[in-house]
Amino acid sequence: MQFSKKVLKNGLRVITIPMKDNPTATVLVLVEAGSKYENKKNNGISHFLEHMCFKGTAKRPKAINISKELDALGSQYNAFTAQEYTGYYAKSDARHFAKIFDIVSDIYLNSTFPDAEMQKEKGVIIEEINMYEDMPNRHVQDLIMKLLYGDQPAGRNVAGEKKNILKMKRDDFVAYKKMHYLPEATVLVVAGQVTEKEVIKEVNKIFRKLPRGKKAGKVKVKEIQTRPKVLINFKKTDQAHFVLGVRSHNFFSKKNATLSVLGGILGGGMSSRLFQKLREEMGVGYYVRAYNDAYTDHGFFQISAGVDNKRINEVIKAVLDECSKIKKEKISPEELNKVKEYLVGNMKLSLESSDDIANFYGGQELLKRELKNAEEKANEIRATTASQIQALAKDIFKNNKLNLAIIGPFKNKAKFLKILKF
């Protein structure tokens, strides 16, 4: 798939991905602003700001003006916040491209943060936090970050602390946006039935004269661990949800393709080793996943599952045993080829729509400042060898990198520490 990249004088990066046979168009704005750019006192402001950007602009004074206009175009639209970025997007019939471009740009650039709306939205965000805390398979992901990174930005919840949310004021949003929402820290992506000429025309109307600023940076992650660690969240659940995580490699590592294949071996598809072991053989759970979670300056390989409370010890031992097997024995050519084709096929299936394509290219450009198409990534996966997988497993599956976060009716950390070893 062809794409083009243009950098404006103010540093704004514009990525266009024409898709002649796709009837839709997606406009996505990504900015380097997320929970890793926050401190302890303003933790949660990136996410709160994302909510507030939909509450009105000078051109569209109320939230209903924004949603009504987008709904009238038959558009799908939303925003999202992560540790290292925030995104705003809209997707519609390609003939409405100029209109959704104007709306998304207006939301990103000209939000007014009405105080009355901000006070109401505090309640919405607190209920969002409550919702995720009531979803153990989701909340356990917050716990593993806390366990791995502790009292530093990478260890804090993206949604923030409730006490922080309640204290935030309009001036906090204005100041934070001024520090981070800058053209040199922004990537604008358009994918779908559009041309680069059409995109640049709209970009120049709105973004060309934006001034540069002084972008605030983020604190580098510190990784300190000498032995296995456990974090338990006691909750009366019918099922135990856990994440086993080992410190691995960041977004820039040359080992990322190998990490993807390792994740595929353990948890990619219904024929993967852990799916077969936990679901088909032991009958202890419904889902199991394995993948590398990479960021710009840290990463961890995780295995997550929801399993029978009574058999949690047995399950953890079985998972650790499967990891140890990869250290001891090289994967067979047949299994290796199957996993590679599974990963390549699923990647390509995930890139059928214009919004998925926009995220695929936009995320690479924002975080890595380079672009690879799906075929280049597929080639990297297919080039992975059995020896590389075994060497990587030996490197990351070590006791001094091992962590367990768990939600369920448990209080005794010691019993888990006894079994937490490769």
SVG drawing of the C-alpha trace seen along z (x, -y; Angstrom):
<svg xmlns="http://www.w3.org/2000/svg" viewBox="-28 -31 48 63">
<polyline fill="none" stroke="black" stroke-width="0.4" points="0.0,0.0 1.4,-3.4 1.6,-6.3 3.1,-9.8 4.6,-11.9 4.9,-15.7 6.4,-17.8 5.2,-21.4 7.6,-24.2 6.1,-24.2 6.9,-20.5 3.5,-19.0 3.7,-15.7 1.0,-14.8 0.6,-11.2 -1.8,-10.4 -2.7,-6.8 -4.9,-6.7 -7.3,-3.7 -8.9,-3.8 -11.3,-0.9 -12.4,-1.9 -15.6,-4.1 -14.6,-5.7 -12.2,-8.3 -10.7,-8.6 -9.1,-11.7 -6.9,-11.0 -4.9,-13.4 -2.3,-12.0 -0.4,-14.1 2.5,-13.2 0.4,-13.7 -0.4,-10.9 -0.1,-9.8 3.7,-9.5 3.9,-13.2 2.1,-13.8 3.2,-14.1 1.6,-12.6 -0.6,-15.7 -2.0,-16.0 -2.2,-12.3 -5.3,-11.8 -5.2,-15.3 -4.4,-13.9 -7.5,-11.7 -9.7,-14.4 -8.5,-16.8 -9.5,-14.3 -13.0,-14.3 -13.2,-18.0 -12.2,-18.5 -15.7,-17.3 -17.5,-19.8 -17.5,-22.7 -15.4,-25.0 -15.7,-28.7 -17.3,-27.5 -19.4,-24.8 -20.1,-26.1 -21.8,-23.0 -21.1,-19.2 -24.4,-18.6 -23.3,-20.8 -20.3,-18.6 -22.1,-15.2 -25.1,-16.4 -23.0,-17.5 -21.0,-14.3 -24.1,-12.1 -25.7,-13.9 -22.7,-12.8 -23.2,-9.1 -19.8,-9.4 -18.1,-7.1 -15.9,-9.2 -14.2,-9.0 -10.9,-9.8 -8.5,-7.8 -5.7,-8.3 -2.7,-6.1 0.5,-6.4 2.4,-8.2 -0.3,-9.7 -3.8,-11.0 -5.8,-10.6 -8.9,-12.1 -10.6,-10.7 -13.7,-10.6 -14.6,-8.2 -17.2,-8.7 -18.3,-8.3 -15.3,-9.6 -17.4,-12.4 -17.6,-14.0 -13.9,-14.1 -13.5,-17.9 -16.3,-18.2 -14.9,-15.6 -11.5,-17.1 -12.8,-20.5 -14.6,-19.1 -11.7,-16.9 -9.3,-19.9 -11.7,-22.2 -11.9,-19.8 -8.2,-19.4 -7.3,-23.1 -10.1,-25.2 -11.8,-23.5 -13.0,-26.1 -13.3,-23.8 -16.5,-25.3 -16.4,-25.2 -19.9,-23.9 -19.2,-21.0 -16.0,-20.3 -17.7,-19.9 -20.3,-17.5 -17.6,-15.5 -15.8,-14.9 -18.6,-12.6 -18.5,-10.8 -14.7,-10.1 -15.1,-8.8 -17.8,-6.4 -15.5,-5.4 -12.8,-4.6 -15.4,-2.6 -16.4,-0.7 -12.9,0.5 -12.3,1.4 -15.4,3.6 -13.9,5.4 -11.1,7.6 -9.8,8.7 -9.3,5.0 -8.2,3.7 -5.5,6.4 -3.7,4.6 -3.5,1.4 -2.1,3.6 0.7,5.1 1.8,1.6 1.8,0.5 3.7,3.6 6.4,3.2 6.9,-0.6 5.6,-1.7 5.5,-5.4 6.5,-6.8 4.4,-7.9 4.6,-4.5 3.1,-2.8 0.1,-5.2 -3.4,-4.7 -4.1,-6.6 -7.5,-7.6 -5.9,-9.1 -6.8,-9.1 -10.3,-10.1 -9.0,-12.7 -7.0,-14.3 -10.0,-14.5 -12.1,-16.3 -9.5,-19.0 -8.8,-19.8 -9.7,-23.3 -10.1,-24.9 -6.7,-26.7 -5.1,-23.3 -6.3,-22.1 -5.3,-25.4 -1.8,-25.2 -1.3,-21.5 -2.6,-21.8 -0.2,-24.7 2.7,-22.6 1.9,-19.5 -0.6,-20.2 2.0,-21.6 2.5,-21.0 6.0,-19.5 4.5,-16.9 1.5,-16.1 0.8,-13.7 -2.2,-14.1 -3.2,-11.0 -5.8,-10.7 -6.6,-7.3 -9.3,-6.3 -10.6,-7.4 -8.7,-10.7 -5.6,-12.1 -2.6,-13.8 -3.5,-17.0 -7.0,-17.1 -5.4,-16.4 -2.7,-19.1 -5.3,-21.6 -7.3,-21.1 -4.1,-21.0 -2.9,-24.3 -6.2,-26.0 -6.0,-25.2 -2.6,-24.0 0.0,-25.8 0.3,-28.9 0.3,-27.2 3.3,-28.4 5.8,-26.0 6.2,-25.9 8.5,-24.4 7.3,-20.8 7.4,-19.5 9.1,-16.1 8.5,-13.0 10.4,-11.3 12.5,-8.3 11.4,-5.0 13.6,-3.4 13.6,0.4 14.8,2.0 14.1,5.6 16.2,8.3 13.6,11.0 10.0,12.1 7.3,9.7 3.5,10.2 0.6,7.8 -2.8,9.0 -6.1,7.2 -8.5,9.0 -11.9,9.2 -14.7,11.8 -14.8,13.0 -15.9,16.2 -12.8,16.3 -9.1,15.3 -7.7,12.9 -3.9,12.6 -1.1,11.2 2.4,12.8 4.8,10.2 8.6,10.2 10.6,7.2 11.6,7.3 12.4,4.7 11.1,1.3 9.4,0.1 12.8,-0.5 14.2,2.9 15.3,5.1 13.8,8.0 10.2,6.9 9.4,9.3 10.8,12.2 8.8,11.1 5.7,11.2 6.4,14.7 7.1,15.8 3.7,14.3 2.1,16.2 3.6,19.5 2.3,19.1 -1.0,17.4 -1.8,16.7 -5.0,18.5 -6.8,21.6 -3.9,23.9 -1.3,22.0 0.4,23.8 -1.3,22.0 -4.8,22.1 -4.4,25.9 -2.9,26.4 -5.3,24.2 -8.6,24.5 -8.5,27.8 -6.4,29.9 -7.0,28.5 -10.4,26.9 -9.6,24.1 -10.4,20.9 -12.0,19.3 -9.3,16.8 -5.5,16.7 -3.3,14.1 0.4,13.6 2.1,10.6 4.8,7.9 3.6,4.6 6.2,2.1 6.7,-1.6 9.4,-4.1 11.7,-3.4 10.5,-0.2 8.5,3.0 7.3,6.2 6.1,9.5 2.8,10.5 0.6,13.6 -2.9,13.0 -5.8,15.3 -9.0,15.7 -9.2,19.1 -10.9,21.2 -10.1,19.8 -9.5,23.2 -6.9,24.1 -4.9,20.8 -1.6,22.3 -1.8,25.2 -2.4,22.8 0.5,20.5 2.8,23.5 1.6,24.7 2.2,21.3 5.7,21.1 6.4,24.6 5.4,23.7 7.7,20.7 10.5,22.9 10.0,25.4 10.7,22.7 14.0,22.0 15.0,25.7 13.7,26.9 13.7,25.2 10.4,24.8 9.8,27.1 9.8,25.8 6.2,26.8 5.0,24.9 7.2,21.9 5.7,21.6 2.2,21.9 2.7,19.1 4.3,16.8 1.5,17.2 -1.1,16.7 0.6,13.4 1.0,12.1 -2.6,13.1 -4.1,11.5 -2.1,8.3 -3.4,8.0 -7.0,8.8 -6.7,6.0 -5.9,3.5 -8.9,3.7 -10.6,0.4 -9.4,-3.2 -9.4,-3.8 -7.2,-0.8 -4.8,-1.9 -4.7,-5.4 -3.8,-4.0 -1.2,-1.6 0.8,-4.3 0.0,-7.1 1.3,-5.1 4.6,-4.3 5.2,-7.9 4.3,-9.4 6.4,-7.1 9.1,-5.9 9.3,-8.6 9.6,-6.0 7.0,-4.1 6.9,-0.5 4.1,1.0 2.4,4.3 4.6,6.3 7.8,5.0 6.5,6.0 5.5,9.4 9.0,10.0 10.5,9.2 8.1,11.8 8.9,14.4 12.7,13.9 12.5,14.9 14.4,18.1 13.9,20.9 17.4,20.0 16.4,16.3 13.2,17.4 15.0,19.7 17.7,17.1 15.1,14.4 13.2,16.8 16.4,17.5 17.0,13.7 13.5,12.6 12.2,15.7 14.3,15.1 13.2,15.0 14.7,11.5 12.4,10.2 9.2,12.1 6.0,10.4 2.5,11.5 -0.5,9.3 -3.8,11.0 -7.4,10.1 -9.4,12.7 -10.4,13.9 -6.7,14.2 -4.7,12.5 -1.6,14.6 1.2,13.3 3.7,15.8 1.9,18.8 2.3,17.2 5.9,16.2 6.7,19.9 5.7,21.0 6.8,18.0 10.0,19.2 11.0,20.6"/>
</svg>
